[in-house]
Amino acid sequence: MRLRRSRLYVPGNNPKMIPPAGLYGADVISLDLEDAVGPDYKIDARMMVSEALKVVDFGQNVEVTVRINPIETPWGKWDVKQIVCDRLDGIYIPKVESSEDVLQVDELVTEMEEKKGLQIGRIKLFATMETAKGILNAPEIAKCTKRLEGITIGGEDLTADLGGIRSSDGLAIHTSRQLIVLAAKAAGIQAIDTVYSDFKDMDGLRKETETVKIMGFDGKACIHPSQIEVIHGSFNPTIDEIEYSVKVKHAIEEAKARGSGVIALGNKMIDRPIVLKAEKILARAEAADLNIPTYEEIIKTQKEIAEAKKAERGES
C-alpha cells in the first residue's frame, strides 16, 4: 500500500524551500509550477524544478511529484517535457474537466519516457477537479488510464466556480467531495482531499481531516509542514482499529483451522466487508510503521486491565 496521507505543496520558484522539502515527513511532496508561480516566472520555475529533480536528495521514503500547469496553457506541455526523469514519481494535473485532459498528459509522459530511456508507466498521474464540469465527469476521468493512481479536489477554485462560500464546515464542496470519493473507489484508485488553508488553525485542520477520513478519503494536501503531523494522526489507524483488525485476522485463522467457512468474533459473525476493512487497516498500519500487537499480546493486556479493575473494586 502506498501511503499518501499528506501531500505538501512546495513553491517551484523558491530555491530555499525545495532542497529541505523531503525532510518534513510528508508522504508526498508536490513541487508546484502552477498556482504558486506567477506567469512571468513560469519558465524559471520549471528550470529550477527540473534541475532539483536531478540533484536534490529528497529521501527514499517520500513520493516526489510535480504539479504542472494545465495542459492547454502555453506552459503545460513544456512542463511535462522537462520534468520527466528518474526521480519523478508522479504528476498532478490541475483543472481537469475531462478524460482527454489526462490522456494528453499520459501520452506525452510515455513519449518522454521512451525518449529518455525510462521505464514505461512508472511515473503516475493524479487528476485534480476544480470545476463543476470536472466533478461531474470524475467517474469517467478516474478510470481513463492505468497511470492514474488518484484524483483530488481543488477547494478554492471549485467553490468559486460553484458560486459558493468557503466555510469551516465545508458545506459548499461537501457533495463534490462525496462524488470524488465515489468515483475514486469505483475505479480502484485513491481519493485525496484539498488543502486546509489556515495553517495556524490546528483544531480546524484536525476536525476537517477526521471528517474527510470518515467520508473515505485516503489523504489530504497541505501548504505548511506544521500540518503534516496532524494529518497523519488523523489518517493513521487508531489503536482500537488495529486491535480489532488483529482479532478479526485471528478469527479467520481459527475458522480455517477448524475447516469452517463461518467466521465469528465473540457473538458477532464476521462477513467479507469486515474482513476487507481489517486487511486494509493492518496494511495501512504496517505501511505507516505503527506497532501491531499480536493476538496473544492483546488478550494478555485485556486480562491485566480486567484484573487491575477488579483490584480497584476490592474483588478477589
C-alpha positions in Angstrom: 0.0 0.0 0.0 1.3 3.4 -1.0 0.6 5.9 1.8 -0.5 9.3 0.6 -1.8 10.7 3.9 -0.2 14.0 3.4 0.9 15.9 0.3 3.0 19.0 0.9 3.0 21.8 -1.7 6.4 23.4 -2.3 6.6 26.5 -4.5 8.7 25.6 -7.6 10.3 29.0 -7.8 11.7 29.1 -4.2 15.2 27.8 -4.1 15.3 27.8 -0.3 12.2 25.6 0.2 12.9 22.9 -2.4 16.1 21.2 -1.0 14.7 20.5 2.5 11.2 19.5 1.3 11.8 15.8 1.8 12.9 16.3 5.5 9.5 17.3 6.8 8.0 13.8 6.9 5.2 14.2 4.3 4.3 11.1 2.3 4.2 13.2 -0.9 5.8 16.4 -1.9 4.4 18.4 -4.9 6.8 20.9 -6.4 4.4 23.5 -7.7 4.6 25.1 -11.1 1.0 26.3 -11.2 -0.7 28.5 -8.6 2.5 29.2 -6.6 4.2 30.7 -9.6 3.2 33.9 -11.5 3.1 33.9 -15.3 6.4 35.9 -15.6 8.3 33.2 -13.6 6.9 30.0 -15.1 9.9 29.2 -17.2 12.4 29.9 -14.5 10.5 27.8 -12.0 10.3 24.9 -14.5 14.1 25.0 -15.0 14.6 25.1 -11.2 12.3 22.2 -10.6 13.8 20.2 -13.4 17.3 20.7 -12.1 16.2 20.0 -8.5 14.8 16.6 -9.5 18.3 15.7 -10.8 20.5 16.9 -8.0 18.4 17.1 -4.7 18.3 14.1 -2.4 14.6 14.2 -1.3 15.0 10.9 0.6 13.8 7.4 -0.3 10.5 7.4 1.7 8.9 10.4 0.1 7.0 10.3 -3.2 8.2 13.2 -5.3 5.7 14.8 -7.6 5.2 18.0 -9.6 2.0 20.0 -10.2 2.3 21.1 -13.7 0.3 23.9 -15.4 -2.9 23.0 -17.2 -2.1 21.1 -20.3 -3.9 23.6 -22.6 -1.8 26.6 -21.3 1.4 27.7 -23.0 3.4 26.1 -20.2 1.7 22.7 -19.6 3.3 20.5 -22.3 6.7 22.0 -21.8 6.4 21.3 -18.1 6.0 17.6 -18.8 8.8 17.5 -21.3 11.3 19.0 -19.0 10.4 17.3 -15.6 10.2 13.7 -16.7 13.2 11.9 -15.2 14.3 9.0 -13.0 13.4 10.8 -9.7 10.0 12.0 -10.7 7.3 9.7 -9.2 4.2 11.4 -10.3 2.5 14.4 -11.9 -0.5 16.3 -10.6 -2.7 17.7 -13.4 -4.7 20.7 -12.4 -8.0 22.0 -13.8 -9.0 18.6 -15.2 -12.5 18.6 -16.8 -12.4 15.6 -19.0 -10.5 12.3 -19.5 -8.9 13.9 -22.5 -7.0 16.3 -20.2 -5.4 13.3 -18.5 -4.9 11.3 -21.7 -2.9 14.1 -23.3 -0.5 14.1 -20.3 -0.4 10.3 -20.3 0.6 10.2 -24.0 3.2 12.9 -23.5 4.8 11.2 -20.5 5.0 8.0 -22.4 6.7 9.8 -25.2 9.3 11.3 -22.8 9.9 8.1 -21.0 10.7 6.4 -24.3 12.9 9.3 -25.4 14.9 9.3 -22.1 15.1 5.5 -21.8 12.9 5.3 -18.7 10.6 2.5 -17.6 7.3 3.0 -19.4 4.4 3.6 -17.0 6.4 4.1 -13.8 5.5 7.8 -13.5 2.0 8.0 -12.0 -0.7 10.6 -12.7 -3.1 12.4 -10.4 -6.1 14.5 -11.6 -7.4 17.5 -9.8 -11.0 18.5 -10.4 -11.6 22.2 -9.7 -14.9 22.9 -11.6 -18.4 21.6 -11.6 -17.8 20.1 -15.0 -14.7 18.3 -13.7 -16.6 16.9 -10.7 -19.5 15.6 -12.8 -17.0 13.9 -15.2 -15.0 12.4 -12.3 -16.2 8.8 -12.8 -15.0 8.8 -16.4 -11.8 10.6 -15.6 -11.0 8.2 -12.7 -10.8 5.2 -15.0 -9.3 6.7 -18.2 -5.8 5.3 -17.8 -3.8 2.8 -15.7 -1.3 5.6 -14.9 -3.9 7.4 -12.8 -3.5 6.5 -9.1 -5.6 9.1 -7.5 -8.0 12.0 -8.0 -8.2 15.1 -5.9 -10.3 18.2 -5.5 -9.3 21.9 -5.6 -11.4 23.5 -2.9 -10.8 27.2 -3.6 -11.3 27.2 -7.4 -14.2 24.8 -7.1 -16.0 26.9 -4.6 -15.6 30.0 -6.8 -16.9 28.0 -9.8 -19.9 26.9 -7.9 -20.6 30.5 -6.7 -20.4 29.2 -3.1 -18.7 30.4 0.1 -15.7 28.5 1.5 -16.6 28.0 5.2 -15.2 26.0 8.1 -17.9 23.3 7.7 -17.0 22.8 4.0 -20.7 22.8 3.1 -20.1 24.3 -0.4 -18.0 21.4 -1.6 -19.4 18.6 0.6 -21.3 16.9 -2.3 -18.3 17.3 -4.6 -16.1 15.6 -2.0 -18.6 12.7 -1.9 -18.6 12.4 -5.7 -14.8 12.4 -5.8 -14.7 9.5 -3.3 -17.3 7.5 -5.1 -15.5 8.0 -8.5 -12.1 7.0 -7.0 -13.3 3.9 -5.1 -15.3 2.7 -8.1 -12.1 2.9 -10.2 -10.0 1.4 -7.5 -7.7 4.4 -7.0 -7.1 6.9 -4.2 -9.1 10.0 -3.2 -7.0 12.9 -1.9 -8.7 15.9 -0.3 -7.9 19.6 -0.8 -5.8 21.9 1.5 -6.9 23.5 4.7 -5.7 27.0 4.1 -5.4 28.3 7.6 -2.1 26.6 8.6 -2.3 28.1 12.1 -5.7 26.6 13.0 -4.7 23.1 14.0 -8.0 22.3 15.6 -9.9 23.2 12.4 -7.4 21.1 10.4 -7.9 18.1 12.7 -11.6 18.4 12.5 -11.7 18.6 8.7 -9.2 15.8 8.3 -11.2 13.5 10.5 -14.3 14.3 8.6 -12.8 13.5 5.2 -11.3 10.3 6.6 -14.8 9.2 7.6 -16.0 10.1 4.1 -13.4 7.7 2.6 -10.5 10.0 1.6 -7.0 8.5 1.7 -5.1 11.7 2.2 -5.1 15.4 2.3 -3.0 18.2 0.7 -1.2 20.7 2.9 0.6 24.0 2.5 2.8 24.1 5.6 5.0 21.4 7.2 3.3 22.0 10.6 0.1 20.5 9.2 1.7 17.1 8.4 1.7 15.6 11.9 -2.0 16.5 12.5 -2.9 15.0 9.1 -1.0 11.8 9.8 -2.5 11.5 13.2 -6.0 11.6 11.8 -5.4 9.2 8.9 -3.4 6.6 10.9 -5.5 3.7 12.2 -6.3 4.1 15.9 -5.1 1.5 18.5 -8.7 0.2 18.8 -9.0 -0.2 15.0 -5.7 -2.1 14.9 -6.5 -4.4 17.8 -10.0 -5.2 16.4 -8.4 -5.9 13.0 -5.9 -8.3 14.6 -8.8 -10.1 16.3 -10.6 -10.4 13.0 -7.5 -11.9 11.4 -7.2 -14.4 14.3 -10.8 -15.4 14.0 -10.2 -16.1 10.3 -7.2 -18.3 11.1 -9.2 -20.2 13.7 -12.1 -20.8 11.3 -9.6 -22.1 8.7 -8.0 -24.4 11.2 -11.4 -25.9 12.0 -12.2 -26.2 8.4 -15.2 -23.9 8.9 -16.5 -21.2 6.5 -18.2 -19.5 9.4 -16.1 -16.7 11.0 -17.2 -15.3 14.4 -15.7 -12.9 16.8 -17.4 -13.3 20.1 -21.1 -13.4 19.4 -20.8 -11.5 16.1 -20.5 -13.0 12.7 -17.7 -11.7 10.5 -18.6 -11.1 6.9 -16.5 -10.2 3.9 -16.7 -6.4 4.2 -15.4 -6.5 7.8 -12.6 -8.8 6.7 -11.6 -6.5 3.8 -11.7 -3.5 6.1 -9.5 -5.2 8.7 -7.0 -6.2 6.0 -6.8 -2.5 4.8 -6.3 -1.2 8.3 -3.5 -3.6 9.0 -1.9 -2.9 5.7 -2.1 0.9 6.4 -0.7 0.4 9.9 2.2 -1.6 8.6 2.9 1.0 5.9 2.8 3.7 8.5 5.3 1.7 10.6 2.8 1.6 13.5 3.1 -1.0 16.3 0.8 -4.0 15.5 0.4 -6.2 18.6 -0.1 -10.0 18.3 -3.4 -11.5 19.2 -1.8 -13.0 22.3 -0.4 -9.6 23.4 -3.9 -8.1 23.1 -5.6 -10.8 25.2 -2.8 -10.6 27.8 -3.2 -6.8 28.1 -7.0 -7.1 28.3 -6.7 -9.6 31.2 -4.2 -7.4 33.0 -6.6 -4.4 32.7 -9.6 -6.5 33.9 -7.6 -7.8 36.9 -6.5 -4.2 37.7 -10.1 -3.1 37.7 -11.1 -5.9 40.0 -8.3 -5.0 42.4 -9.6 -1.4 42.4 -13.1 -2.6 43.4 -11.6 -4.8 46.1 -12.7 -8.0 44.3 -10.7 -11.2 44.7 
